[in-house]
Amino acid sequence: MVLKKKKEVQVDAFFLDHQQLEKLKKFSKNEEKNLASLLLHCAQLSNGIQQIQCIKQIAPLVKKMDQYSACDPMVKACLDILGEMYFSLSTKNPLKKVLASSLNGLPEQFVMLGVQSFVCCLREELKTTDVYLYRKVLDNLAACLEDFTLGRASIKNLFEEVLQFLQKSLLDIQEENRNNHGNCIVQNQLMYDLLIAIKVSMMFVQKLQENIQERLWKHHESFVWQSMCSLLKSSTNFLTDATLLQTVQTTSGLAIILFIKVMYEPVEELPFLVGDLLRGSVKHRGVPTWLASSCRALWMQELPDSGLLFLCHGALAMLEWKNGSMGENGEKLLLDIASVLLSLGSESKESSVATSLSRILAIWTNSALAALVSASPHLKTKLNGNSDVVEKLLEYIYTHWEHPLDAVRHQTKLIFKNLLQIHRATIAGCSEESDPFFSRLMKRLLSLEWHVKGKYASLGCLVECVGTENILQLDRTIPVQILDVMNDQSLAPYASDLLETMFTNHKAHFTSSFQESTWIDKWHDIWVSPLLEILCEGNHEQTTYIIDYYLPKLLKCSPDSLSYMITILQASADANIGKKFSFPLGSGSTRGALGALMACLRTARAHGHLDLSNIISNGLVSTECIKQGLVHQHNQVCIDALGLLCETHRSTEIVSVEEMELIQFFMMYNLNSQSPSVRQQIGSLLRKLFCRIQESSQVLFRMEQNKTKQELPENSTKRHPLGILQQYKDFMSSLCDRLFEALFPGSSHPTRFSALTILGSLAEIFSVPKGRVAQVFQLDQEIDSARVRTLIQCLASTFEEVKVLAFGLLMKLHNVALDSQDSENLGLLFQAAMDLSTSTKPYDCVTASYLLNFLVHHKGLFCSGKWVEHNPQVDETTSVSTVEKNTLAVIKLLLVNVEEEIFQAKKSLLQAAASFPMYGRVHCITGALQQLPLNNLTLVAEWKEMVARLILMSYKLSAVVSPVVQSSSPEGLIPMDNDSESSDRLQMILHEIQPQDTNDYFTQAKLLKEHCKVGSEELADHRATESICTEMRGKERQTCDVTAQMVLVCCWRSMKEVSLLLGTLCKLLPSKPEAEPSTGLITVEQVKNIGDYFKHHLLQSRHRGAFELAYAGFVQLTETLSRCNREGLHRMPEQWLSCVLEEIRSCDPSSTLCATRRSAGIPFYIQALLASEPKNKTDLLKMTMKELLTLAAPLNDSSSVIPQVHALNILRALFRDTHLGENIMPYVADGIQAAILGFMSPVWAVRNSSTLLFSALITRIFGVKRGKDENSKKNR
C-alpha cells in the first residue's frame, strides 16, 4: 500500500542574447506566424516545459513552407540561432533532445542550410582550449553522434577537425591530471572527463567507420591515420596506468580492440593477433610498424592482471561472435580468452578486479552461446559439459559462489546458468533428463551441506533444465530439508528463492500432465503441509523467516491454497484436534495453530489474496478468534493479529467498525509491551492504519462532494460516507484520549514510548491541512494546556528515546503548545531548564537541552524578566527569525555561565564536579546550534563573535579536565584518602606514570578536606569512621560528597561535549574556496587549530569513553575537510595520517602515544581519517594497510614491540569498521597471517593484541552470531 509520488521534471529554460533577439524581431511578423516569431515567442517564455511545447511546433511549421523558402534569409537566420541554442544547452536538459527530434523532421530542401549552420557552430566549439571546458564540447559531440541527422552530418563535414580535437583532448586531460596529483576532487573530475573523451572517441570511430576506412587504407602517412595511431597510443597508456579510475582502464581496453579492428589488415588474421596479444606471445617482427609504435607497452613489458583482464573484455565486446563470422580463428580465440580469464581467477585479490573478472566471465559465456549457434563440431566438443573448459568454469563457480561481494555472487549465478545453456546447446537433440552431465551435477549439488549458499542458486538453475520432479525422485524430503534451514536469516532468502523455483516448476509440470482434481492434494502434501507444521511448532526465528520469505511466494503461486490452510488451521485452533493435523494452541515459544492462522491471514490480506470482511461474515474466522490472537501470550501472534487489521493491499480500503473495535481492544492490553521490537512494530502497523484512514477519508470526501453512490467502494454500499467519516473521527478521538491517559506521571517507559510513538504518527499524518484539503481528524484540536504539560513532563524522563519522541511531538504541535504558555509559566520553564543544565545527573542536562530548544520558538521568551539583557539588539529593518534571535540569546547566557564555572573549576575541580559540572551547559549549547539552519543565518556578525568565544571556551574547559582524562589510570586517580600514608603512596604512583602526565595539577597529592585543616593524629583517630567520600563545602557552606567516579564522569563528559561542540562548529566552514571570508562563521585558521586539538587529545587520552566520544566530533571535522575544495584543508587528513604512521614506525622513546589500553585513541584517530576518504578512492586505505601489515609482522629485533602492538590494535579496529565496507576484504588474508604469527611472540602484549585481531577477523569473515540458540554449522 505504498503510493509513489510523481517525480517533478525540472527543465531549465534557455535565453537568447540581445543580438539574437534583435535578429528574430527583424524577421518576425505580427500578422502571421512564421519561424522567427515562433522562436521569439519561445525565447520570451521563462518556463522550460512551455518552451518544449513551443519547440515541438517547429517541424509542422517548416513542413508547410514551400521549396522557395530555402532562399529566405529568415530561414537561414533562424537555423543559425537554433544551432547556437543546441550547442549551448546541457546534455541533461530535455530541451536538447526535443530540439534534435524537431530538427530531424526538416524537409529535404532545408537540410543543407541546417548542416551549414551546425557546421559553423561546431567549428567554434572545437576551438575550445580550456581543459575544464572540454567536457561540454565532448557532450555536444556525443549528442550529435546519436540519432541526430544534422549533428552527424556536421561531424562528417568536420571529420579531421573533430578527430584532431579528440586526440588533443585525451593528451591535455591526461597532462592536467598529472599536474594535479594529490588534489582528489580535481583529479576525480578530470578522470570522468577523460572517461567521456574515450567513449566519444569510440563512438566517433564506430558511427563513422566507413569514412575512416576510406581515408586510411591507402594513406598510412595521412593526418587521419596518424591521429588514429595517437588515439590508440593514448588508450594503451591509459590501460597500463594504475593511478586512473578502473572505469577509465576498462573503457581503454574496449577502445584498443576497436581501433585495432578498424585499422588492422587482413581482417582474417585479427583473431590471431588478439590471441597472441592476450597470451603474451606476439612476435615483434610480425607486427606492423604502426601497431608496434602505438602499442609498444602491450608486448614490450608484462601486462598487469587488470590490463590483461580489460583487453579480454575489449575482445569479447568489440569482436563479432555471432554467425561464426570469424571462422575457426574466432573459435580458437574464444577458447584462448577463457583460458586467460580462468588463470586470472586464481590470482586476483582486489575486490574491484574480482568483480570485473566475474562480469567478464559472464560476458564470455554469452559470447560462447552466440558462437554455438553456428559453431563447428570441434567447438561443441570443447564446450561440452565434460570438457576441460567447463570443468575449470565449474571450479571457479564453486570457489566464488559465496564471495563476500554481492556483484560477484550474482555474476557467478549467471555464469552457472549460461554454462547449463552451453551444455544444452552442445547436446541439442538428446534427452536432458538422462544426460550424464546433468545427473552428475545434480548429485554433486545435493551432496553438499545446506549451509552452502551457492547450492541454492545452482539448484534453482538446474531445476529449470531437468525439472523439480526429477530432483524429488532422488530425495522426497528436499522441501522439508530446505524449510528446516530457514531458521538462519542469512540462508532464508536463498532457500525461499529455491523453493519458489521448485514449487512453481512442479505446479507447471502437474498442470500440463494431470487434471486439477488429481494433483492438487499431492502438491499440497509436498509444499503446504510441511509449511503448516513448522508454522505451528517451529521456533520463532524459523517461522518468522518462512512467513517473510516463503509464504507470500507460495500464495502468489497458488492463491486457492489459502482456503486449504484456513480450514486445517481453524479446525486445530477451535478444537485442537483433527484427522490429519493436531497442532497445539501455542505458548510463549511457539505460535500454535492460532498463531499460524493469524500469520497466514495477515500475509494473504497484505498481498491482496483475502477480504477480511468476507471471511468474518462467512464464518470462516470469527472476531473472537482474532481477539484471542490480539492478546496471545506469544508476542508475534499479537503482532500478526494486529497486522491482519492494519495491513491491506489497497491503501484506500475503508476501515470497518469491527476493525476499529478490535484496534481499541488491542490498545487496552498491549501499550506496555516490554519488547522494544514489539513496540516498534506496533507503531509501524498503526501508522499504516492511520494512513489508510487518511487516504480512504479523502475518497469519502470526494464521494460526498460528487454525490454519486456509484463510486462507493466495495463493502461500503450500505454505509453513508458522512457516517463513515464521523465514525473515523470518533475512533481517532477516543484513541487519542487513551494515549494521553497512558502518559500519567509514573507510567512505565514502555507505555510512554508506545503512546508517544503513536501520537507522533497521528500528528504527522493528520497535520494541519494545506489549502482546501478536508481533514477527518486533526490532533491540534485535541490538545489543551493540560496535555501540553503532560508532554513537557515527558522531557524529564530518564530515557533518551522518550525525550526525543516528546520533543518531536511538541515541535509538530508547537503552535498550540507555545500558545498555551503564559509569561509566568514561560519564566518558570526557562529557569527550570537553566537549573537542570548544571545538574550532576547527566540525563538532566539532556532534559534542559530539549526544553530550551522548545522554548526558543516562543516569541516572548526574552521580552521580560531578568534575562532581557542577553537578548541581542537587532535593527528594526532586519528580518530575523524568532528561533535565531532566541537561540543566540540562550547560547550567550549559557556561555556566560559556563565561563564563570570554568573559572571556579580551575580553583577546585572537585567542587565543580560536585556542584556545577560544566558539561551540561556545553551540551545545551551544542543542542541549540544543531537545530539552527547554520548556513542561512541573518545575524552573521554576532554569530562570528559567538563562534570565536565558543571555541575559546572549549579550549579552556578542555585544559581544566584533560589532566584526568589523559592520565594512565583515570578511573582512580583522584585521591580519596585523607591520611599522609595514602598521600605518600599517591606520590609514588604519580612518579611512576611520568612522563605521560606532566601537568602541574598532579605534582603533589592533595588532601581534600577543604576549609577544615585537621592534624594527622586527629585524622588517625577518626580513620575508622571516615567515609570513602570526601566532604566539601561550597560557597553556601553546603555539604556535598565527591567520589572518584563523579570527578571522572565530570571530566570525560566535558571532553565529550567539547568534542561534539567543536565538530558541530567545523560544519560552518564554507566548502567553496571562492566564498567571501565574511560569509563564513568560522575561519580556516580556527579549523586548523581544532584539528590540532583533536589530534592531541585522541592520541593522548587514556579513558575509553573520552576518546570514543571525541572520535564522533573528529569524524565531523574530517568529513567537512574531505568535502572542502580548499587545497590546504582538503589534504590535511592525508598529512595527519602520514605523521601518525611515521610516529608509530619510529618508536621514539619520547613519544606520548599510549601502547596500553589497546592503543587507546590511536585506532579511533586513524579510523576517522580513513572514513573521510571517498568510497571510490582507496589510496589512503591502501597506503595505511600496507604500512600496518608490515609493522604487524614479527621482527627478529625484539628491542621494541610497541610499533607491532600499535599496528595489531589499529588493524583490529579497521577490520571491525563497517564504514570501510568491502574495501578492507582484500587484506583479510594478510591480517590472519599477522595475527597467527603474533601468537608465537614471547611478549604478552603482542599475543593479547593478536588474539583480539584474530577475533575481529573471524567476525569479519563469517559474520556476527545472530542468536544465543544458534546451532553451529558443521564443516564436513
Secondary structure as UniProt FT lines:
FT   HELIX           18..27
FT   HELIX           35..44
FT   HELIX           48..55
FT   TURN            56..57
FT   HELIX           58..63
FT   HELIX           67..71
FT   HELIX           73..88
FT   TURN            91..92
FT   HELIX           94..103
FT   TURN            104..105
FT   HELIX           108..125
FT   TURN            126..127
FT   HELIX           131..133
FT   HELIX           134..145
FT   HELIX           149..157
FT   HELIX           159..179
FT   TURN            180..182
FT   HELIX           184..207
FT   HELIX           209..216
FT   TURN            217..218
FT   TURN            220..221
FT   HELIX           223..239
FT   TURN            242..243
FT   HELIX           246..263
FT   HELIX           267..269
FT   HELIX           270..279
FT   HELIX           284..286
FT   HELIX           289..294
FT   HELIX           296..300
FT   HELIX           305..318
FT   HELIX           322..324
FT   TURN            325..326
FT   HELIX           327..345
FT   TURN            346..347
FT   HELIX           351..372
FT   TURN            373..374
FT   HELIX           377..382
FT   TURN            385..386
FT   HELIX           388..400
FT   TURN            401..402
FT   HELIX           406..426
FT   TURN            427..429
FT   TURN            433..434
FT   HELIX           436..447
FT   TURN            450..451
FT   HELIX           454..466
FT   HELIX           468..474
FT   TURN            476..477
FT   HELIX           478..485
FT   TURN            486..487
FT   TURN            489..491
FT   HELIX           492..513
FT   HELIX           516..527
FT   HELIX           529..537
FT   HELIX           540..545
FT   HELIX           546..550
FT   HELIX           551..557
FT   TURN            559..560
FT   HELIX           561..575
FT   HELIX           592..606
FT   TURN            607..608
FT   HELIX           612..617
FT   TURN            618..619
FT   HELIX           623..630
FT   HELIX           635..646
FT   TURN            651..652
FT   HELIX           657..670
FT   TURN            671..672
FT   HELIX           676..706
FT   HELIX           709..711
FT   TURN            714..715
FT   TURN            717..718
FT   HELIX           721..741
FT   TURN            742..743
FT   TURN            745..746
FT   HELIX           749..765
FT   TURN            771..772
FT   HELIX           779..782
FT   HELIX           785..794
FT   TURN            795..796
FT   HELIX           800..812
FT   HELIX           814..819
FT   HELIX           823..836
FT   TURN            837..838
FT   HELIX           842..855
FT   TURN            856..857
FT   TURN            859..862
FT   TURN            866..867
FT   HELIX           868..870
FT   TURN            876..877
FT   HELIX           882..907
FT   HELIX           909..915
FT   HELIX           919..930
FT   TURN            934..935
FT   HELIX           940..965
FT   HELIX           970..972
FT   HELIX           980..992
FT   TURN            993..996
FT   HELIX           1000..1002
FT   TURN            1010..1011
FT   HELIX           1016..1021
FT   HELIX           1023..1025
FT   STRAND          1030..1033
FT   TURN            1035..1036
FT   STRAND          1039..1042
FT   HELIX           1044..1066
FT   TURN            1067..1068
FT   TURN            1073..1074
FT   HELIX           1077..1079
FT   HELIX           1084..1100
FT   HELIX           1104..1123
FT   HELIX           1127..1130
FT   HELIX           1132..1146
FT   TURN            1149..1150
FT   HELIX           1157..1159
FT   TURN            1160..1161
FT   HELIX           1162..1171
FT   TURN            1175..1176
FT   HELIX           1179..1192
FT   HELIX           1202..1216
FT   HELIX           1218..1227
FT   HELIX           1228..1238
FT   TURN            1239..1240
FT   HELIX           1244..1262
FT   TURN            1268..1269
//
